[in-house]
Amino acid sequence: MGAVSGPLSAPRTLLLARYDTAGQLRYVGRSTVLSSRAARSVAGRLAPADGPHPWEGRSFSARWGSTELLDVVLVRPAVVVEVAVDTAVDPSGRWRHPVRMHRVRTDLAPVDVELVRAS
């Protein structure tokens, strides 16, 4: 993941990311609101971005079709989570619908996740 909404100690949603074939961190979708259990499982593993983050200066809408911006905290992209998604993706490869987080995958690093095509 590349960012969260809410504080690092109690994230509300996850802004999910995957590296592409060119080595860039790509935004691929947002989670549904986390349960308190899921938020706790992620919170202790999050660290604020240290140094430049590829999403600095980027804004995210609060809701589909909204001009309201989501307040996010950029994080070090080091945590892998398992998610449930549907197959609907937009032309840029982002999941069109919010995804559900299942669990943190401590057995995986971001380099273990399948790459997306560079745009």
All heavy atoms as an XYZ file, in Angstrom:
904
protein
N       0.838     -1.177      0.000
C       0.000      0.000      0.000
C       0.879      1.235      0.000
O       2.040      1.177      0.402
C      -0.958     -0.052      1.168
C      -0.358      0.308      2.515
S      -1.404     -0.060      3.906
C      -1.290     -1.817      3.908
N       0.299      2.339     -0.421
C       1.074      3.562     -0.514
C       0.598      4.669      0.408
O       1.320      5.629      0.645
N      -0.634      4.521      0.934
C      -1.174      5.558      1.806
C      -2.372      4.987      2.567
O      -2.889      3.917      2.222
C      -1.603      6.783      1.001
N      -2.788      5.721      3.583
C      -3.993      5.374      4.337
C      -4.788      6.640      4.572
O      -4.235      7.740      4.579
C      -3.677      4.696      5.702
C      -2.926      3.408      5.505
C      -2.927      5.634      6.634
N      -6.087      6.473      4.760
C      -6.876      7.581      5.279
C      -6.997      7.334      6.779
O      -6.958      6.189      7.231
C      -8.254      7.656      4.606
O      -9.047      6.542      4.963
N      -7.100      8.411      7.526
C      -7.108      8.280      8.976
C      -5.685      8.249      9.495
O      -4.727      8.236      8.721
N      -5.545      8.224     10.813
C      -4.198      8.229     11.400
C      -3.508      6.869     11.250
O      -4.169      5.840     11.117
C      -4.461      8.548     12.876
C      -5.849      8.070     13.125
C      -6.597      8.258     11.836
N      -2.187      6.866     11.295
C      -1.440      5.601     11.194
C      -1.795      4.652     12.329
O      -1.758      3.439     12.158
C       0.064      5.861     11.208
C       0.635      6.583      9.993
C       2.149      6.735     10.130
C       0.289      5.866      8.712
N      -2.150      5.195     13.479
C      -2.480      4.356     14.631
C      -3.856      3.699     14.520
O      -4.142      2.738     15.226
C      -2.415      5.182     15.913
O      -3.340      6.256     15.833
N      -4.705      4.209     13.620
C      -6.045      3.652     13.420
C      -6.505      3.943     11.995
O      -7.408      4.751     11.772
C      -7.024      4.244     14.432
N      -5.887      3.306     10.996
C      -6.244      3.611      9.604
C      -7.709      3.302      9.317
O      -8.265      2.344      9.850
C      -5.314      2.717      8.800
C      -4.886      1.642      9.724
C      -4.919      2.224     11.099
N      -8.303      4.145      8.500
C      -9.711      3.968      8.130
C      -9.833      3.175      6.829
O     -10.621      2.250      6.741
C     -10.381      5.338      8.012
C     -11.831      5.288      7.687
C     -12.490      6.646      7.897
N     -13.800      6.716      7.291
C     -14.885      6.157      7.762
N     -14.818      5.440      8.864
N     -16.041      6.289      7.152
N      -9.072      3.576      5.817
C      -9.024      2.844      4.547
C      -7.578      2.767      4.078
O      -6.733      3.560      4.506
C      -9.865      3.517      3.429
O      -9.330      4.804      3.143
C     -11.334      3.631      3.806
N      -7.317      1.825      3.185
C      -5.988      1.647      2.616
C      -6.018      2.087      1.157
O      -6.948      1.743      0.417
C      -5.582      0.173      2.669
C      -5.704     -0.541      4.011
C      -5.351     -2.019      3.847
C      -4.840      0.130      5.050
N      -5.010      2.836      0.745
C      -4.843      3.174     -0.660
C      -3.779      2.215     -1.178
O      -2.619      2.286     -0.786
C      -4.445      4.630     -0.837
C      -5.647      5.592     -0.738
C      -6.126      5.733      0.681
C      -5.318      6.913     -1.346
N      -4.220      1.302     -2.001
C      -3.408      0.164     -2.394
C      -2.527      0.467     -3.595
O      -2.890      1.258     -4.467
C      -4.321     -1.021     -2.694
C      -5.224     -1.398     -1.506
C      -6.305     -2.353     -1.944
C      -4.407     -1.972     -0.377
N      -1.379     -0.185     -3.619
C      -0.397      0.061     -4.669
C       0.263     -1.230     -5.084
O       0.320     -2.187     -4.314
C       0.659      1.031     -4.149
N       0.752     -1.224     -6.312
C       1.608     -2.299     -6.811
C       2.665     -1.651     -7.685
O       2.432     -0.610     -8.300
C       0.805     -3.294     -7.646
C      -0.112     -4.126     -6.776
C      -1.085     -4.945     -7.556
N      -0.453     -5.910     -8.442
C      -1.155     -6.648     -9.301
N      -2.456     -6.518     -9.388
N      -0.547     -7.503    -10.074
N       3.822     -2.267     -7.711
C       4.865     -1.774     -8.605
C       4.560     -2.218    -10.017
O       3.992     -3.290    -10.233
C       6.242     -2.285     -8.164
C       6.755     -1.543     -6.953
C       6.638     -2.090     -5.683
C       7.334     -0.285     -7.093
C       7.098     -1.398     -4.568
C       7.793      0.415     -5.982
C       7.672     -0.141     -4.731
O       8.121      0.542     -3.640
N       4.939     -1.367    -10.974
C       4.765     -1.747    -12.374
C       6.085     -2.245    -12.947
O       7.107     -2.255    -12.255
C       4.153     -0.611    -13.203
C       5.066      0.595    -13.386
O       6.293      0.487    -13.175
O       4.542      1.654    -13.769
N       6.044     -2.663    -14.185
C       7.227     -3.247    -14.824
C       8.353     -2.238    -15.015
O       9.485     -2.630    -15.274
C       6.854     -3.876    -16.182
O       6.167     -2.892    -16.974
C       5.965     -5.103    -15.995
N       8.050     -0.949    -14.845
C       9.085      0.091    -14.929
C       9.602      0.484    -13.546
O      10.421      1.384    -13.422
C       8.541      1.318    -15.649
N       9.106     -0.196    -12.497
C       9.572      0.084    -11.147
C       8.860      1.220    -10.446
O       9.272      1.649     -9.368
N       7.749      1.720    -11.021
C       6.991      2.812    -10.419
C       5.883      2.257     -9.517
O       5.261      1.244     -9.841
C       6.358      3.685    -11.506
C       7.363      4.350    -12.415
C       8.248      5.313    -11.651
O       7.780      6.162    -10.902
N       9.552      5.172    -11.822
N       5.623      2.943     -8.406
C       4.550      2.544     -7.495
C       3.234      3.084     -8.038
O       3.037      4.293     -8.121
C       4.824      3.102     -6.097
C       3.909      2.606     -4.983
C       4.162      1.120     -4.716
C       4.141      3.411     -3.713
N       2.341      2.198     -8.426
C       1.064      2.578     -9.044
C      -0.091      2.409     -8.068
O      -0.210      1.388     -7.406
C       0.782      1.713    -10.268
C       1.796      1.836    -11.353
C       1.635      3.140    -12.052
N       2.673      3.269    -13.065
C       2.924      4.372    -13.695
N       2.219      5.447    -13.437
N       3.881      4.430    -14.574
N      -0.961      3.397     -8.034
C      -2.199      3.306     -7.261
C      -3.121      2.337     -7.988
O      -3.353      2.480     -9.180
C      -2.832      4.696     -7.154
C      -4.204      4.699     -6.547
C      -4.377      4.434     -5.194
C      -5.329      4.961     -7.306
C      -5.637      4.434     -4.618
C      -6.593      4.972     -6.747
C      -6.737      4.705     -5.400
O      -7.978      4.699     -4.829
N      -3.644      1.334     -7.256
C      -4.512      0.349     -7.907
C      -5.902      0.266     -7.302
O      -6.765     -0.406     -7.847
C      -3.865     -1.065     -7.934
C      -2.642     -1.075     -8.835
C      -3.533     -1.554     -6.538
N      -6.145      0.955     -6.189
C      -7.481      0.947     -5.627
C      -7.500      1.252     -4.150
O      -6.464      1.395     -3.505
N      -8.695      1.354     -3.624
C      -8.890      1.689     -2.221
C      -9.723      0.607     -1.550
O     -10.612      0.021     -2.167
C      -9.618      3.017     -2.109
C      -9.701      3.497     -0.678
C     -10.330      4.859     -0.520
N     -10.024      5.754     -1.602
C     -10.760      6.807     -1.914
N     -11.835      7.092     -1.215
N     -10.440      7.585     -2.914
N      -9.433      0.397     -0.286
C     -10.199     -0.602      0.468
C     -11.509     -0.007      0.955
O     -11.687      1.212      1.000
C      -9.385     -1.092      1.675
O      -9.356     -0.103      2.691
N     -12.398     -0.892      1.346
C     -13.573     -0.473      2.083
C     -13.095     -0.002      3.458
O     -11.930     -0.175      3.814
C     -14.556     -1.648      2.250
O     -13.867     -2.730      2.901
C     -15.112     -2.114      0.912
N     -13.982      0.565      4.235
C     -13.627      0.981      5.596
C     -13.218     -0.269      6.372
O     -13.907     -1.291      6.344
C     -14.806      1.698      6.284
C     -14.488      2.002      7.737
C     -15.139      2.984      5.532
N     -12.073     -0.169      7.038
C     -11.532     -1.314      7.768
C     -12.312     -1.577      9.046
O     -12.731     -0.629      9.737
C     -10.068     -1.068      8.134
C      -9.101     -0.832      6.981
C      -7.714     -0.502      7.517
C      -9.049     -2.036      6.055
N     -12.469     -2.836      9.384
C     -13.022     -3.187     10.688
C     -11.990     -2.795     11.744
O     -10.809     -2.601     11.424
C     -13.295     -4.686     10.770
O     -12.066     -5.402     10.751
N     -12.389     -2.693     12.977
C     -11.423     -2.332     14.025
C     -10.325     -3.394     14.126
O      -9.157     -3.074     14.340
C     -12.112     -2.121     15.369
O     -12.822     -3.269     15.748
N     -10.673     -4.636     13.925
C      -9.675     -5.712     13.964
C      -8.657     -5.561     12.823
O      -7.450     -5.667     13.035
C     -10.377     -7.057     13.880
C      -9.435     -8.225     13.917
C     -10.198     -9.519     13.859
N      -9.270    -10.631     13.790
C      -9.579    -11.809     13.315
N     -10.797    -12.052     12.881
N      -8.697    -12.763     13.280
N      -9.148     -5.312     11.618
C      -8.250     -5.136     10.470
C      -7.374     -3.902     10.656
O      -6.178     -3.938     10.371
C      -9.059     -5.031      9.180
N      -7.949     -2.825     11.154
C      -7.174     -1.599     11.380
C      -6.048     -1.853     12.374
O      -4.913     -1.410     12.165
C      -8.091     -0.482     11.868
N      -6.339     -2.583     13.431
C      -5.297     -2.903     14.421
C      -4.204     -3.772     13.818
O      -3.027     -3.600     14.113
C      -5.909     -3.602     15.643
C      -6.613     -2.678     16.598
C      -6.966     -3.377     17.909
N      -7.683     -4.626     17.734
C      -9.004     -4.742     17.627
N      -9.758     -3.668     17.690
N      -9.569     -5.920     17.485
N      -4.580     -4.713     12.960
C      -3.580     -5.616     12.377
C      -2.626     -4.883     11.442
O      -1.478     -5.293     11.288
C      -4.260     -6.775     11.651
O      -4.845     -6.356     10.442
N      -3.089     -3.821     10.838
C      -2.251     -3.042      9.917
C      -1.491     -1.940     10.655
O      -0.331     -1.668     10.353
C      -3.121     -2.415      8.803
C      -2.322     -1.472      7.944
C      -3.742     -3.487      7.946
N      -2.135     -1.322     11.624
C      -1.587     -0.122     12.271
C      -0.169     -0.297     12.791
O       0.683      0.565     12.571
C      -2.507      0.324     13.407
N       0.105     -1.388     13.438
C       1.429     -1.589     14.018
C       2.530     -1.817     12.996
O       3.707     -1.805     13.334
N       2.149     -2.011     11.751
C       3.125     -2.288     10.693
C       3.387     -1.078      9.794
O       4.272     -1.109      8.953
C       2.643     -3.453      9.841
C       2.408     -4.703     10.671
C       1.866     -5.822      9.812
N       1.323     -6.911     10.587
C       2.003     -7.737     11.359
N       3.298     -7.593     11.496
N       1.404     -8.705     12.007
N       2.588     -0.038      9.952
C       2.716      1.136      9.090
C       3.820      2.062      9.573
O       4.016      2.227     10.770
C       1.399      1.920      9.069
C       0.198      1.192      8.485
C      -1.052      2.035      8.675
C       0.425      0.874      7.018
N       4.488      2.663      8.627
C       5.501      3.674      8.941
C       5.306      4.828      7.970
O       5.018      4.607      6.787
C       6.905      3.092      8.792
N       5.438      6.047      8.455
C       5.298      7.182      7.534
C       6.370      7.114      6.454
O       7.442      6.536      6.660
C       5.479      8.402      8.427
C       6.114      7.904      9.679
C       5.799      6.448      9.806
N       6.046      7.688      5.311
C       7.012      7.719      4.211
C       8.281      8.401      4.692
O       8.228      9.451      5.325
C       6.422      8.457      3.020
N       9.413      7.789      4.425
C      10.691      8.380      4.795
C      11.379      8.826      3.507
O      11.713      8.015      2.673
C      11.560      7.407      5.587
C      11.703      6.052      4.913
O      11.014      5.797      3.900
O      12.497      5.234      5.396
N      11.536     10.098      3.362
C      12.099     10.624      2.124
C      11.012     10.830      1.092
O       9.819     10.739      1.383
N      11.407     11.082     -0.140
C      10.427     11.337     -1.197
C       9.516     10.127     -1.425
O       9.965      8.995     -1.382
C      11.282     11.602     -2.440
C      12.652     11.861     -1.934
C      12.783     11.185     -0.612
N       8.255     10.401     -1.634
C       7.265      9.355     -1.912
C       6.734      9.601     -3.321
O       6.494     10.745     -3.701
C       6.134      9.433     -0.885
C       5.197      8.278     -0.920
N       4.239      8.121     -1.904
C       5.063      7.218     -0.089
C       3.553      7.009     -1.661
N       4.036      6.441     -0.575
N       6.550      8.551     -4.120
C       6.086      8.745     -5.503
C       4.714      9.404     -5.610
O       4.356      9.897     -6.672
C       6.071      7.342     -6.097
C       6.328      6.401     -4.998
C       6.815      7.161     -3.809
N       3.954      9.435     -4.531
C       2.624     10.041     -4.583
C       2.588     11.442     -3.977
O       1.520     12.015     -3.838
C       1.614      9.152     -3.878
C       1.389      7.826     -4.537
C       1.909      7.385     -5.730
C       0.603      6.756     -4.037
N       1.485      6.114     -5.991
C       0.681      5.696     -4.963
C      -0.159      6.589     -2.901
C       0.023      4.490     -4.786
C      -0.818      5.390     -2.711
C      -0.733      4.352     -3.654
N       3.736     12.016     -3.631
C       3.747     13.382     -3.097
C       3.097     14.317     -4.100
O       3.361     14.251     -5.292
C       5.185     13.841     -2.831
C       5.722     13.329     -1.522
C       7.129     13.839     -1.239
O       7.494     14.934     -1.705
O       7.861     13.103     -0.550
N       2.229     15.193     -3.590
C       1.540     16.155     -4.441
C       0.324     15.602     -5.146
O      -0.406     16.333     -5.800
N       0.068     14.327     -5.013
C      -1.094     13.707     -5.656
C      -2.303     13.835     -4.739
O      -2.179     13.779     -3.519
C      -0.793     12.237     -5.921
C      -1.924     11.551     -6.634
C      -1.568     10.167     -7.038
N      -2.711      9.585     -7.718
C      -2.688      8.454     -8.326
N      -1.591      7.740     -8.352
N      -3.767      7.986     -8.921
N      -3.472     14.002     -5.318
C      -4.694     14.059     -4.513
C      -5.598     12.888     -4.909
O      -5.522     12.374     -6.020
C      -5.415     15.393     -4.702
O      -5.725     15.600     -6.059
N      -6.416     12.492     -3.971
C      -7.340     11.375     -4.164
C      -8.743     11.854     -3.820
O      -8.939     12.520     -2.793
C      -6.959     10.201     -3.250
C      -5.597      9.641     -3.559
C      -4.466     10.154     -2.942
C      -5.443      8.609     -4.469
C      -3.209      9.657     -3.218
C      -4.179      8.105     -4.759
C      -3.065      8.624     -4.133
N      -9.715     11.503     -4.637
C     -11.089     11.931     -4.355
C     -11.650     11.127     -3.189
O     -11.317      9.958     -3.007
C     -11.979     11.785     -5.588
O     -12.120     10.434     -5.937
N     -12.519     11.783     -2.427
C     -13.105     11.144     -1.255
C     -14.105     10.056     -1.661
O     -14.226      9.038     -0.984
C     -13.780     12.184     -0.369
N     -14.798     10.274     -2.757
C     -15.781      9.310     -3.260
C     -15.789      9.368     -4.773
O     -15.420     10.373     -5.377
C     -17.187      9.647     -2.750
C     -17.377      9.396     -1.280
C     -18.769      9.798     -0.813
N     -19.127     11.197     -1.050
C     -18.656     12.223     -0.354
N     -17.797     12.040      0.601
N     -19.050     13.447     -0.621
N     -16.268      8.306     -5.406
C     -16.360      8.277     -6.849
C     -17.237      9.432     -7.317
O     -18.313      9.667     -6.784
C     -16.953      6.942     -7.307
C     -16.936      6.800     -8.788
C     -15.895      6.382     -9.551
C     -17.999      7.092     -9.685
N     -16.244      6.398    -10.885
C     -17.534      6.835    -10.987
C     -19.296      7.564     -9.517
C     -18.324      7.017    -12.120
C     -20.079      7.749    -10.642
C     -19.585      7.476    -11.919
N     -16.752     10.181     -8.288
C     -17.509     11.280     -8.845
C     -17.519     12.542     -8.000
O     -18.187     13.507     -8.320
N     -16.777     12.543     -6.913
C     -16.763     13.678     -6.000
C     -15.546     14.561     -6.262
O     -14.496     14.080     -6.675
C     -16.708     13.157     -4.555
O     -16.445     14.200     -3.656
N     -15.709     15.856     -5.999
C     -14.558     16.762     -6.071
C     -13.924     16.945     -4.695
O     -12.869     17.558     -4.584
C     -14.973     18.138     -6.631
O     -16.007     18.682     -5.807
C     -15.465     18.005     -8.073
N     -14.581     16.402     -3.670
C     -14.025     16.460     -2.310
C     -12.777     15.584     -2.249
O     -12.763     14.468     -2.769
C     -15.065     15.955     -1.310
C     -14.610     15.977      0.115
C     -15.642     15.341      1.054
O     -16.746     14.992      0.607
O     -15.309     15.187      2.232
N     -11.727     16.096     -1.619
C     -10.467     15.356     -1.543
C     -10.369     14.557     -0.252
O     -10.810     14.994      0.804
C      -9.285     16.309     -1.660
C      -9.189     17.068     -2.983
C      -7.959     17.964     -2.988
C      -9.158     16.111     -4.159
N      -9.753     13.402     -0.358
C      -9.519     12.520      0.773
C      -8.231     12.940      1.454
O      -7.216     13.157      0.790
C      -9.410     11.081      0.275
C      -9.259      9.981      1.313
C     -10.514      9.884      2.165
C      -8.995      8.655      0.626
N      -8.260     13.053      2.754
C      -7.060     13.373      3.525
C      -6.306     12.063      3.753
O      -6.840     11.142      4.373
C      -7.457     14.017      4.850
C      -6.264     14.522      5.626
O      -5.229     14.842      5.008
O      -6.363     14.605      6.865
N      -5.093     11.972      3.231
C      -4.328     10.726      3.325
C      -2.980     10.954      3.983
O      -2.450     12.065      3.993
C      -4.107     10.062      1.939
C      -5.434      9.731      1.276
C      -3.254     10.911      1.045
N      -2.434      9.872      4.529
C      -1.084      9.854      5.075
C      -0.277      8.911      4.196
O      -0.627      7.732      4.060
C      -1.072      9.355      6.540
C       0.352      9.278      7.071
C      -1.956     10.227      7.420
N       0.781      9.430      3.581
C       1.642      8.589      2.757
C       2.466      7.687      3.663
O       2.965      8.127      4.694
C       2.558      9.450      1.890
C       1.851     10.398      0.918
C       2.873     11.236      0.164
C       0.960      9.638     -0.046
N       2.580      6.420      3.277
C       3.313      5.453      4.096
C       4.438      4.824      3.282
O       4.424      4.841      2.050
C       2.389      4.341      4.651
C       1.323      4.924      5.558
C       1.763      3.526      3.539
N       5.399      4.278      4.002
C       6.466      3.509      3.356
C       5.798      2.282      2.725
O       5.109      1.532      3.416
C       7.496      3.094      4.387
C       8.717      2.450      3.784
C       9.761      2.087      4.801
N       9.956      3.113      5.808
C      10.153      2.857      7.103
N      10.190      1.623      7.547
N      10.330      3.845      7.952
N       5.972      2.069      1.431
C       5.287      0.950      0.764
C       5.965     -0.383      1.056
O       6.620     -0.979      0.207
C       5.377      1.327     -0.721
C       6.569      2.213     -0.814
C       6.699      2.917      0.505
N       5.796     -0.860      2.287
C       6.478     -2.078      2.716
C       5.530     -3.153      3.219
O       5.961     -4.270      3.476
C       7.478     -1.727      3.815
N       4.240     -2.840      3.364
C       3.267     -3.795      3.907
C       2.458     -4.388      2.760
O       1.965     -3.663      1.895
C       2.329     -3.100      4.916
C       1.280     -4.067      5.441
C       3.126     -2.487      6.057
N       2.322     -5.701      2.764
C       1.509     -6.406      1.771
C       0.265     -6.923      2.470
O       0.349     -7.513      3.551
C       2.288     -7.583      1.136
C       1.405     -8.373      0.182
C       3.536     -7.076      0.428
N      -0.889     -6.683      1.852
C      -2.140     -7.212      2.391
C      -2.821     -8.061      1.331
O      -2.682     -7.814      0.128
C      -3.098     -6.087      2.869
C      -2.527     -5.342      4.047
C      -3.449     -5.130      1.759
N      -3.533     -9.063      1.796
C      -4.343     -9.904      0.915
C      -5.716     -9.275      0.841
O      -6.289     -8.900      1.875
C      -4.431    -11.311      1.503
C      -5.179    -12.286      0.656
C      -5.138    -13.678      1.272
O      -4.084    -14.078      1.795
O      -6.187    -14.351      1.219
N      -6.243     -9.147     -0.374
C      -7.529     -8.489     -0.567
C      -8.443     -9.325     -1.442
O      -7.982    -10.202     -2.181
C      -7.347     -7.088     -1.208
C      -6.585     -6.153     -0.298
C      -6.673     -7.182     -2.563
N      -9.739     -9.035     -1.352
C     -10.733     -9.632     -2.238
C     -11.205     -8.526     -3.172
O     -11.581     -7.443     -2.721
C     -11.907    -10.179     -1.439
N     -11.135     -8.802     -4.476
C     -11.514     -7.801     -5.474
C     -12.448     -8.439     -6.498
O     -12.483     -9.654     -6.650
C     -10.275     -7.231     -6.206
C      -9.317     -6.593     -5.234
C      -9.551     -8.298     -7.002
N     -13.188     -7.583     -7.205
C     -13.913     -8.116     -8.352
C     -13.043     -7.872     -9.587
O     -11.948     -7.326     -9.482
C     -15.319     -7.520     -8.475
C     -15.320     -6.032     -8.751
O     -14.342     -5.503     -9.306
O     -16.326     -5.377     -8.411
N     -13.491     -8.266    -10.721
C     -12.650     -8.197    -11.916
C     -12.775     -6.887    -12.685
O     -12.096     -6.719    -13.693
C     -12.976     -9.370    -12.863
O     -14.371     -9.306    -13.213
C     -12.663    -10.702    -12.199
N     -13.608     -5.977    -12.242
C     -13.788     -4.714    -12.963
C     -12.587     -3.798    -12.734
O     -12.268     -3.455    -11.600
C     -15.072     -4.023    -12.503
N     -11.921     -3.446    -13.821
C     -10.801     -2.516    -13.754
C     -11.025     -1.413    -14.779
O     -11.678     -1.612    -15.795
C      -9.435     -3.203    -14.015
C      -9.099     -4.191    -12.920
C      -9.404     -3.863    -15.361
N     -10.467     -0.230    -14.489
C     -10.573      0.866    -15.446
C      -9.423      0.767    -16.446
O      -8.556     -0.104    -16.324
C     -10.651      2.212    -14.729
C      -9.367      2.626    -14.038
O      -8.301      2.041    -14.311
O      -9.424      3.557    -13.222
N      -9.389      1.631    -17.455
C      -8.339      1.542    -18.475
C      -6.910      1.655    -17.929
O      -5.968      1.156    -18.541
C      -8.660      2.704    -19.423
C     -10.130      2.916    -19.262
C     -10.409      2.628    -17.812
N      -6.736      2.280    -16.767
C      -5.385      2.401    -16.209
C      -5.003      1.202    -15.350
O      -3.911      1.164    -14.797
C      -5.272      3.691    -15.391
O      -6.080      3.600    -14.237
N      -5.921      0.227    -15.216
C      -5.620     -0.974    -14.447
C      -6.023     -0.907    -12.983
O      -5.704     -1.798    -12.215
N      -6.733      0.152    -12.585
C      -7.196      0.265    -11.195
C      -8.495     -0.495    -11.014
O      -9.337     -0.541    -11.907
C      -7.454      1.735    -10.842
C      -6.205      2.525    -10.746
C      -6.536      3.947    -10.308
N      -5.746      4.819    -11.127
C      -6.134      5.957    -11.647
N      -7.348      6.411    -11.423
N      -5.324      6.672    -12.379
N      -8.633     -1.090     -9.816
C      -9.901     -1.743     -9.501
C     -10.978     -0.679     -9.406
O     -10.801      0.349     -8.761
C      -9.796     -2.518     -8.188
C      -8.892     -3.699     -8.294
C      -8.972     -4.723     -9.195
C      -7.760     -3.987     -7.475
N      -7.956     -5.624     -8.982
C      -7.195     -5.196     -7.935
C      -7.166     -3.346     -6.398
C      -6.097     -5.777     -7.360
C      -6.052     -3.912     -5.816
C      -5.526     -5.117     -6.297
N     -12.110     -0.911    -10.044
C     -13.183      0.087    -10.091
C     -13.982      0.147     -8.802
O     -14.600      1.162     -8.514
C     -14.119     -0.216    -11.249
C     -13.440      0.027    -12.590
C     -14.397     -0.084    -13.711
N     -15.419      0.942    -13.570
C     -16.519      0.968    -14.270
N     -16.765      0.041    -15.160
N     -17.408      1.917    -14.085
N     -14.004     -0.937     -8.058
C     -14.801     -0.975     -6.830
C     -13.882     -1.143     -5.626
O     -12.802     -1.714     -5.738
C     -15.807     -2.131     -6.897
C     -16.683     -2.035     -8.101
N     -16.625     -2.945     -9.133
C     -17.612     -1.115     -8.463
C     -17.494     -2.602    -10.076
N     -18.094     -1.495     -9.694
N     -14.324     -0.663     -4.469
C     -13.492     -0.845     -3.268
C     -13.223     -2.325     -3.011
O     -14.041     -3.182     -3.327
C     -14.343     -0.247     -2.150
C     -15.294      0.673     -2.840
C     -15.563      0.057     -4.183
N     -12.069     -2.596     -2.447
C     -11.671     -3.974     -2.166
C     -11.761     -4.242     -0.672
O     -11.704     -3.320      0.138
C     -10.247     -4.266     -2.684
C     -10.142     -3.965     -4.167
C      -9.215     -3.475     -1.943
N     -11.917     -5.490     -0.315
C     -11.976     -5.876      1.101
C     -10.639     -6.462      1.514
O     -10.118     -7.361      0.862
C     -13.073     -6.913      1.324
C     -14.462     -6.355      1.280
C     -15.513     -7.380      1.693
N     -15.191     -8.757      1.337
C     -15.585     -9.353      0.213
N     -16.298     -8.706     -0.672
N     -15.266    -10.612     -0.018
N     -10.116     -5.950      2.593
C      -8.868     -6.495      3.117
C      -9.167     -7.766      3.898
O     -10.089     -7.797      4.710
C      -8.200     -5.482      4.049
C      -6.881     -5.998      4.596
S      -6.246     -4.968      5.906
C      -5.749     -6.243      7.054
N      -8.390     -8.818      3.632
C      -8.528    -10.063      4.386
C      -7.526    -10.135      5.530
O      -7.903    -10.408      6.661
C      -8.346    -11.283      3.479
C      -9.552    -11.610      2.686
N     -10.741    -12.006      3.231
C      -9.756    -11.591      1.348
C     -11.623    -12.215      2.290
N     -11.053    -11.972      1.131
N      -6.243     -9.916      5.194
C      -5.223    -10.045      6.230
C      -3.905     -9.452      5.753
O      -3.686     -9.283      4.558
C      -4.998    -11.509      6.596
C      -4.477    -12.342      5.429
C      -4.386    -13.816      5.790
N      -4.066    -14.594      4.609
C      -3.148    -15.524      4.569
N      -2.443    -15.802      5.653
N      -2.913    -16.203      3.473
N      -3.051     -9.167      6.715
C      -1.690     -8.736      6.415
C      -0.895     -9.978      6.043
O      -1.029    -11.022      6.672
C      -1.054     -8.035      7.641
C       0.400     -7.685      7.368
C      -1.849     -6.799      8.019
N      -0.058     -9.861      5.016
C       0.766    -10.982      4.578
C       2.211    -10.723      4.997
O       2.993    -10.141      4.254
C       0.682    -11.144      3.053
C      -0.679    -11.613      2.546
C      -1.006    -13.029      3.001
N      -0.001    -13.996      2.625
C      -0.047    -14.750      1.534
N      -1.085    -14.674      0.708
N       0.930    -15.589      1.268
N       2.545    -11.140      6.204
C       3.906    -10.940      6.710
C       4.919    -11.835      6.005
O       6.118    -11.593      6.095
C       3.966    -11.201      8.229
O       3.502    -12.525      8.483
C       3.108    -10.195      8.985
N       4.419    -12.842      5.288
C       5.312    -13.747      4.554
C       5.700    -13.204      3.179
O       6.495    -13.824      2.482
C       4.651    -15.119      4.398
C       3.313    -15.042      3.667
O       2.561    -14.062      3.880
O       3.009    -15.958      2.885
N       5.151    -12.056      2.790
C       5.439    -11.472      1.482
C       5.996    -10.058      1.617
O       5.625     -9.326      2.533
C       4.167    -11.398      0.631
C       3.507    -12.716      0.250
C       2.198    -12.458     -0.477
C       4.444    -13.548     -0.617
N       6.839     -9.701      0.675
C       7.349     -8.334      0.543
C       6.772     -7.757     -0.747
O       6.332     -8.521     -1.622
C       8.879     -8.352      0.479
N       6.762     -6.440     -0.902
C       6.219     -5.858     -2.129
C       6.831     -6.431     -3.410
O       6.140     -6.553     -4.432
C       6.524     -4.363     -1.985
C       6.488     -4.150     -0.495
C       7.106     -5.404      0.077
N       8.093     -6.815     -3.387
C       8.721     -7.389     -4.591
C       8.158     -8.763     -4.947
O       8.365     -9.247     -6.062
C      10.261     -7.472     -4.448
C      10.869     -6.090     -4.302
C      10.656     -8.374     -3.293
N       7.442     -9.399     -4.021
C       6.835    -10.711     -4.273
C       5.495    -10.605     -4.971
O       4.958    -11.611     -5.448
C       6.641    -11.463     -2.952
C       7.932    -11.746     -2.243
O       8.933    -12.049     -2.922
O       7.950    -11.635     -0.986
N       4.917     -9.406     -5.034
C       3.592     -9.207     -5.629
C       3.746     -9.035     -7.131
O       4.645     -8.335     -7.604
C       2.906     -7.968     -5.005
C       1.549     -7.717     -5.648
C       2.760     -8.161     -3.494
N       2.843     -9.668     -7.885
C       2.898     -9.579     -9.335
C       2.893     -8.136     -9.804
O       2.119     -7.314     -9.312
C       1.692    -10.320     -9.932
C       1.686    -10.361    -11.431
C       0.471    -11.100    -11.992
O      -0.231    -11.766    -11.220
O       0.271    -11.000    -13.208
N       3.740     -7.824    -10.766
C       3.847     -6.473    -11.305
C       2.662     -6.158    -12.208
O       2.084     -7.055    -12.820
C       5.133     -6.317    -12.122
C       6.442     -6.603    -11.402
C       7.608     -6.525    -12.378
C       6.650     -5.644    -10.237
N       2.316     -4.881    -12.292
C       1.319     -4.439    -13.258
C       2.066     -3.862    -14.454
O       3.233     -3.482    -14.349
C       0.342     -3.396    -12.655
C      -0.503     -4.029    -11.576
C       1.068     -2.193    -12.124
N       1.394     -3.803    -15.581
C       2.025     -3.247    -16.781
C       2.255     -1.753    -16.613
O       1.382     -1.047    -16.091
C       1.151     -3.472    -17.998
C       1.496     -4.731    -18.738
C       0.734     -4.838    -20.015
N      -0.651     -5.118    -19.629
C      -1.691     -4.889    -20.396
N      -1.552     -4.367    -21.574
N      -2.894     -5.171    -19.988
N       3.413     -1.289    -17.055
C       3.709      0.141    -17.025
C       2.797      0.849    -18.010
O       2.475      0.331    -19.071
C       5.173      0.391    -17.374
N       2.358      2.045    -17.630
C       1.468      2.799    -18.535
C       2.240      3.778    -19.366
O       3.364      4.065    -19.188
C       0.386      3.508    -17.746
O       0.913      4.220    -16.665
